[in-house]
Amino acid sequence: MLLFMSPMVDGEVVDNGCSFEDWIRYDREMKDAGVWVSGHPLQDLTTCTTVQVGPDGERTITDGPFAETRELLGGYDVIDVPDLDAALDWAARSPGAIGTGSVQVRPIFEIDVQA
Amino acid sequence: MPGEEAAVGSSVEAVFREERGRLLASLVRRFGDLDLAEEVASEAIEAALTHWPTDGVPSRPGAWLLTTARRRAVDRLRRDRVLATRLAVLRAEAERADHAPPADADRDLPDDRLALFFTCAHPALAAADRGALTLRFLAGLTTVEVARAFLVPPATMAQRLVRAKRKIRDARIPFRVPGPDELPGRLPTVLQAVYSVFTEGYAASSGPDLQRIDLAEEAIRLGRILRRLLPAEREVAGLLGLMLLVHARRDARTGPDGAMVLLDDQDRGRWDRQMIEEGRGLVVVALTGRAPGPYGVQAAIAALHDEAADVASTDWPQVVALYDVLFGLVPSPIVALNRAAAVAMRDGPAAGLALLDELADEPRLRGHHPYPAARAELLRRLGRYDEAAAAYRSALTLVGTEPERAYLLRQLKAVTTE
């Protein structure tokens, strides 16, 4: 999974200068290569709500991400590639990796349902 | 007969030393898991220790070990279905990505060690773990030996190796040699891993001994393997040349009591001429053609030192020129520090000191004892003994090994009595 991270300053996401068209093009490249499995861009920060369940089972619902967050997850893509090098290559080609942005690459934990 | 047993024993050891890296590489190619590869390789070696003394060493010991290890691996995968499922996926993908035919134990074994070098030194691994993995898997050192090499407790090293092996498997760091388009980007991490083994052997960062010859020699052995596997890569020649040209001075670097002897005071008759010749040949390879890389340039600097009859007749203008090239490639304060020392030899201590003082606020030199030690040396040559003493004292607070500490104490004593 490729997680597109943007740094935040004073509660505002730092724009890395990539256009909407750059993302559309990247999306098309992944689909054309046959590696894209799923993914979504996320709505902006003002729409974020955080849920936390305490030891007594009580839900605490707060507005926004945790205050100490310095980075915001802007969206994600799940791709199907043979190894880390291929994943890193796709990550590096994304508009999200440019400038102030960064991309985290996380393998998906595969659970063996037969076992 | 005990004599025969000893002969078998020593040939078995020689076989293991030569074959262990190749065996592990073949098993990783086959099963995609470093842990499994290590376990079945050890089992195969144990089996060899049981059978070879009575049955004799087989004609192709490497193939025998691989066949035995592969059988053990298959047995193990039959017992552990979860691991088998995961590895089956990895293996299918590895075979899809790599069209090389699988190793056939009846033929000569293909050498998969190059892919193993790139796996152990993958940039997704922590830089500190790359050298450790390289020593463990390609040099065949035990965890305890690797821990000793990098001066950490064995339990800490064991944890680091476990974590690194798990990352290779679970993050799917590929077992392959990068293609020609990626190689220039990836080779430096491999060379750095080998060089970190060498520098740890050449100048231990702490401890009672100045040098640990065995580690330096292991790094040179790894460098030779890389050179054989990548004959067209000039930086590989540069790295091997650099290590040989520096290691050639090993006998002259320490006095009879283990004390450190600086380049200026070394008995150059004790330098290893054969190693210097081999290193010089590699420098030519490293510098011929396109612009050289950092290892080639450093090897060329080492060659200039090795070729000179003494310090005074060293070609200092040429050394400074090479440091200029090196600084263009690697603009680090350590290179600037070494360049300043060379400028001091070419233009006098005042010129060198002026350059060193420009580096005073460099955070990467803070805590680095060669910086105050170099300043002390130049201040002393300028007759500024009080300042020299102060600089030797700050170097003493930072120094790591005993011989270096003893050397600095002698210098301090000399300037306070001068």
Chai-1 contact restraints between the chains, C-beta under 6 A:
chainA,res_idxA,chainB,res_idxB,connection_type,confidence,min_distance_angstrom,max_distance_angstrom,comment,restraint_id
A,P82,B,E93,contact,1.0,0.0,6.0,A-B,restraint_1
A,P82,B,A97,contact,1.0,0.0,6.0,A-B,restraint_2
A,D83,B,R172,contact,1.0,0.0,6.0,A-B,restraint_3
A,D83,B,P174,contact,1.0,0.0,6.0,A-B,restraint_4
A,L84,B,A124,contact,1.0,0.0,6.0,A-B,restraint_5
A,L84,B,A171,contact,1.0,0.0,6.0,A-B,restraint_6
A,L84,B,R172,contact,1.0,0.0,6.0,A-B,restraint_7
A,L84,B,I173,contact,1.0,0.0,6.0,A-B,restraint_8
A,D85,B,P174,contact,1.0,0.0,6.0,A-B,restraint_9
A,P107,B,D170,contact,1.0,0.0,6.0,A-B,restraint_10
A,P107,B,A171,contact,1.0,0.0,6.0,A-B,restraint_11
A,D112,B,V82,contact,1.0,0.0,6.0,A-B,restraint_12
A,D112,B,T85,contact,1.0,0.0,6.0,A-B,restraint_13
A,A115,B,V82,contact,1.0,0.0,6.0,A-B,restraint_14
